[in-house]
């Protein structure tokens, strides 16, 4: 017995491909994947005046919709996932915040189930192996040196789903832990560090390949003390995370980093906490409390910036309309580059034949009007099917 294949055909939009933007493009979806077939008699969605991009990929996100991955429950995790999917992020990594090792291991055990079910792309441990001098919105009393044995405990607790660990390489055990993560196939990210230029260069030589939210929670770039920023920007082996929300980075700093590294080495991230997709108010961030005012999240105690309320559709809109980054390059930084870093670019991250039909439809102002994941509309565009 044969089953008739359900197809969806999107026509008329500007389609962002790895090679650039195609005007009046056509994308055909069947069985959850992008295919080449172009049957003229099948129903189509006329998306003239719109953009079609790959689903966004966020490799650093803590929460959204009033929920947090650090709560360590499936229910809250699904709320976070659903919130960001509505804004076009069809692939994401769950980021934790500093806690005691036993609690982080418990969170990892729960969240790993969602990775195994295909709802998440992996887990990211941001802390506790970070500098007390650059801890930002992490509880100082819970910080610890990156002893390789402790790092291994967290990776093992994730049952093969750990994607990345952020650490400060200047701390005792830092360089050894970077090498351990490299050998385990887990991304070692330099972040929340007080290290200098030379120690960060040694970390990259040891296997570190990601800069956790470049510029933020690290010494600034100075002409006699270039610090981590220069070491991470100049090395072609490193992909740099950037938070484009207008709060974490001045547009000039963001443009400097983007144009130095290029779209193939930039991953736009949200670093979002629970207030993403919500309004102002008070929210938890791990063991700490955060006040959100005018969309900016700051710790109740001390006032440090505490993650963001960003969603990746807003990052795209700002990159194109404020920062002057071309659409194709911005989309690569939102999808293709993070997908490659996470090792899932064989399935997601670009509009190509054979990949999952994870697609975002945007209007001419770069506002999300449609989201498709694996060929199923999570939010169907208002364009009326014809044909």
C-alpha positions in Angstrom: 0.0 0.0 0.0 1.3 3.4 -0.9 0.8 6.7 1.0 0.3 9.9 -0.9 3.1 12.4 0.0 1.9 15.6 1.5 3.7 18.6 -0.1 3.8 22.2 0.6 5.1 24.7 -2.0 6.1 28.2 -1.1 6.4 30.6 -3.9 7.1 34.3 -4.7 9.3 35.1 -1.7 12.9 36.2 -1.5 14.6 33.0 -0.4 17.8 33.3 1.6 20.1 30.5 0.3 23.7 29.8 1.3 24.8 31.3 -2.0 22.7 34.5 -1.5 19.2 35.8 -1.9 17.0 34.5 -4.7 14.1 36.7 -5.8 10.7 35.1 -6.5 12.0 31.8 -5.2 10.2 28.5 -4.8 10.7 26.0 -1.9 9.0 22.6 -2.0 8.6 20.6 1.2 7.7 16.9 1.4 7.8 14.4 4.3 9.3 17.1 6.5 12.3 17.9 4.2 13.2 20.3 1.4 12.9 18.6 -2.0 13.5 19.5 -5.6 10.2 18.5 -7.1 8.3 21.3 -8.8 4.8 20.0 -9.6 2.7 22.9 -10.9 -0.7 21.4 -9.8 -0.1 21.2 -6.1 -1.3 23.8 -3.5 1.0 26.7 -3.1 1.5 29.5 -0.6 2.0 32.8 -2.5 4.5 34.7 -0.3 5.2 37.6 -2.6 6.8 40.4 -0.7 8.0 38.1 2.0 11.3 36.5 3.0 12.0 32.8 3.5 15.0 31.9 5.7 16.2 28.7 7.4 14.9 28.2 10.9 17.2 30.1 13.4 19.7 28.2 15.6 20.4 29.5 19.1 23.4 27.9 20.7 23.1 29.9 24.0 19.6 30.4 25.6 18.6 30.1 29.2 14.8 30.8 29.2 11.8 32.5 27.8 8.0 32.7 28.2 8.5 33.2 32.0 10.3 29.8 32.3 13.9 28.7 32.6 15.9 25.7 31.6 17.6 25.9 35.0 14.3 24.9 36.7 15.2 21.4 35.5 11.7 20.4 34.6 10.3 19.2 31.3 7.3 21.5 31.7 9.4 24.7 32.0 11.8 23.6 29.3 8.9 23.1 26.9 7.6 26.6 27.6 11.1 28.0 26.8 11.2 26.0 23.6 7.7 27.0 22.5 8.4 30.7 23.1 11.5 30.8 21.0 10.0 28.6 18.3 7.2 31.2 17.9 10.0 33.7 17.0 11.6 31.5 14.4 14.2 29.5 16.5 13.6 26.0 15.4 16.8 24.6 16.9 18.3 25.5 20.3 20.6 24.4 23.0 19.5 24.6 26.6 21.9 26.7 28.6 22.2 26.3 32.4 23.5 28.9 34.9 25.9 28.3 37.8 24.7 26.0 40.5 26.1 23.3 42.7 27.3 20.2 40.8 24.6 17.9 42.1 21.8 20.3 41.0 23.4 20.9 37.6 23.7 17.1 37.1 20.1 16.7 38.0 19.1 19.4 35.5 21.3 17.8 32.8 19.6 14.4 33.4 16.1 15.9 32.8 17.1 18.1 29.9 18.9 15.3 28.1 15.6 13.6 27.7 14.4 16.5 25.5 17.6 16.2 23.5 17.1 12.5 23.0 13.5 13.3 21.9 14.7 15.8 19.3 13.3 18.9 21.0 16.7 20.3 21.9 20.0 20.2 20.1 22.1 19.8 23.2 23.1 21.2 26.6 25.4 24.1 27.4 26.9 24.5 30.9 27.6 28.2 31.5 29.4 28.0 34.9 30.3 27.1 37.5 33.9 27.1 36.1 34.1 30.8 35.6 36.0 33.8 37.1 34.6 35.5 40.2 36.0 38.7 38.8 33.8 38.4 35.7 30.9 36.4 37.0 28.1 38.7 35.9 24.7 37.2 36.8 26.2 34.0 38.3 26.2 33.3 42.1 29.8 34.0 43.3 29.5 31.5 46.2 28.8 28.7 43.8 31.8 29.2 41.5 34.6 26.7 41.4 37.8 26.1 39.5 37.5 23.9 36.4 38.9 20.7 37.9 38.8 18.2 34.9 37.2 15.6 37.2 34.3 18.0 37.9 34.0 19.0 34.3 33.8 15.3 33.4 31.1 14.7 36.0 28.8 17.3 34.3 29.5 16.0 30.8 28.7 12.5 31.9 25.5 13.6 33.6 24.3 14.9 30.3 24.5 11.3 28.9 26.1 12.3 25.6 24.0 15.4 25.0 26.5 18.1 26.2 27.3 20.4 23.4 29.4 23.1 25.1 31.0 24.2 28.4 31.9 27.8 29.1 34.9 28.2 31.4 37.7 30.7 32.4 40.9 29.1 31.1 43.2 31.1 33.5 41.8 29.3 36.5 43.5 26.2 37.9 42.7 23.2 35.7 41.3 25.5 32.9 43.7 24.5 30.1 43.5 20.8 31.1 39.7 21.0 31.1 39.7 22.6 27.6 41.8 19.7 26.3 39.5 17.2 28.0 36.4 18.8 26.4 38.1 18.7 23.0 38.9 15.0 23.4 35.2 14.3 24.5 33.9 16.1 21.4 32.3 18.9 23.5 32.8 22.6 22.5 35.1 24.4 25.0 34.0 28.1 25.2 36.1 30.9 26.7 33.9 33.2 28.7 33.3 34.9 32.0 37.1 35.1 32.1 39.6 37.5 33.5 42.4 35.9 31.5 44.9 37.9 29.4 45.8 37.6 25.7 48.4 35.0 26.2 46.4 32.6 28.3 43.4 32.8 26.0 45.7 32.0 23.0 46.9 29.0 24.9 43.3 27.9 25.5 42.6 28.1 21.8 45.7 26.1 21.1 44.4 23.5 23.6 41.1 23.3 21.8 38.8 26.1 22.7 36.7 27.1 19.7 33.9 29.4 21.0 33.9 32.9 22.5 31.0 33.1 24.9 29.2 36.5 24.3 32.3 38.2 23.1 33.1 41.5 24.9 30.7 40.8 27.7 32.1 39.4 31.0 35.7 39.7 30.0 38.4 42.4 30.1 38.0 45.1 27.4 40.2 45.5 24.4 43.0 47.9 25.2 46.0 49.0 23.1 48.6 47.6 25.4 46.5 44.8 26.9 44.5 43.3 24.0 43.1 40.7 26.3 40.7 37.9 25.3 38.8 40.0 22.8 41.8 40.3 20.4 42.9 36.7 21.0 39.5 35.3 20.2 38.7 37.7 17.3 42.0 37.2 15.4 42.0 33.4 15.5 40.3 31.7 12.6 39.6 28.6 14.7 37.2 30.5 17.0 33.6 31.3 16.5 32.4 34.3 18.4 29.0 34.7 20.0 27.4 38.2 19.8 24.3 39.5 21.5 22.6 42.0 19.2 20.0 43.5 21.4 21.3 47.1 21.6 22.1 46.7 25.3 25.0 44.3 25.5 27.0 45.8 22.6 27.4 49.2 21.1 26.6 49.0 17.3 30.2 50.0 16.5 31.6 47.1 18.7 29.3 44.7 17.1 30.2 45.8 13.5 33.9 45.7 14.4 33.6 42.0 15.5 31.3 41.0 12.7 33.5 42.4 10.0 36.7 41.1 11.5 35.4 37.6 12.0 32.9 37.4 9.1 29.6 35.6 9.0 31.2 32.2 9.0 32.7 32.9 12.4 29.9 34.8 14.1 27.0 33.1 15.9 24.2 35.5 16.9 22.8 34.3 20.2 20.0 35.5 22.6 21.5 34.6 26.0 17.8 35.0 26.8 16.5 34.5 30.3 12.9 33.9 31.4 11.6 37.3 30.4 12.1 36.7 26.7 8.7 36.9 25.0 7.2 38.5 28.2 6.9 41.9 29.7 8.8 43.8 32.4 8.8 42.4 35.9 10.8 40.2 38.3 12.1 36.8 37.2 14.4 34.1 38.6 17.7 33.3 37.0 19.0 30.2 38.7 19.3 31.1 42.4 19.3 34.9 41.7 16.5 37.4 41.0 16.3 39.7 38.0 14.3 42.9 37.4 13.4 43.6 33.8 12.7 47.3 33.0 12.1 48.5 29.5 13.2 45.1 28.3 16.6 45.2 30.0 17.3 42.5 32.6 19.5 43.4 35.6 20.2 41.6 38.9 18.1 42.8 41.8 21.3 42.7 43.9 24.0 44.7 42.3 22.4 45.7 39.1 24.6 43.7 36.7 23.1 42.9 33.3 21.6 39.4 33.6 21.2 37.9 30.2 18.7 39.4 27.7 15.1 39.4 26.7 16.1 38.9 23.1 14.6 36.6 20.5 16.5 35.8 17.3 14.0 37.5 15.0 14.7 40.8 16.8 18.4 40.1 16.4 18.0 39.6 12.7 15.9 42.8 12.3 18.4 44.8 14.2 21.4 43.4 12.4 19.9 44.4 9.0 18.2 47.6 9.8 20.5 49.1 12.5 23.9 47.5 12.0 23.9 47.5 8.2 24.7 43.8 7.9 23.5 42.1 4.6 20.5 39.8 5.0 22.4 36.7 3.7 25.3 37.3 6.2 22.9 38.0 9.1 21.0 34.8 8.3 24.2 32.8 8.2 25.2 34.1 11.6 21.7 33.2 12.9 21.5 29.7 11.4 24.3 28.3 9.3 27.3 29.1 11.5 25.7 27.9 14.8 24.4 24.8 13.1 27.9 24.0 11.9 29.4 24.6 15.4 26.8 22.3 16.9 27.4 19.6 14.3 23.8 19.6 13.0 24.4 21.4 9.7 23.7 18.2 7.8 20.0 18.7 8.9 19.4 22.3 9.6 20.8 25.8 9.2 20.2 26.5 5.6 17.6 26.1 2.8 19.0 23.2 0.9 17.7 20.1 -0.7 17.6 17.1 1.7 17.6 19.2 4.9 14.8 19.4 7.4 12.1 21.8 6.3 12.8 24.3 9.2 11.8 27.6 7.7 10.9 31.1 8.8 8.6 33.5 6.8 9.2 37.2 7.4 7.4 40.2 6.1 9.2 43.1 4.4 10.0 44.5 7.8 11.6 41.3 9.0 8.8 40.4 11.4 7.9 36.7 11.7 4.7 35.7 10.1 5.3 32.0 9.6 7.4 29.2 11.2 7.7 25.7 9.9 9.5 22.9 11.7 10.2 19.6 10.0 7.5 20.4 7.4 4.8 21.3 9.9 3.6 24.8 10.4 3.9 26.0 13.9 2.6 29.3 12.8 1.1 29.4 9.3 1.5 32.6 7.3 -1.7 34.4 6.5 -1.1 34.1 2.7 -4.1 32.2 1.2 -3.1 28.9 -0.5 -3.9 28.9 -4.2 -3.9 26.3 -6.9 
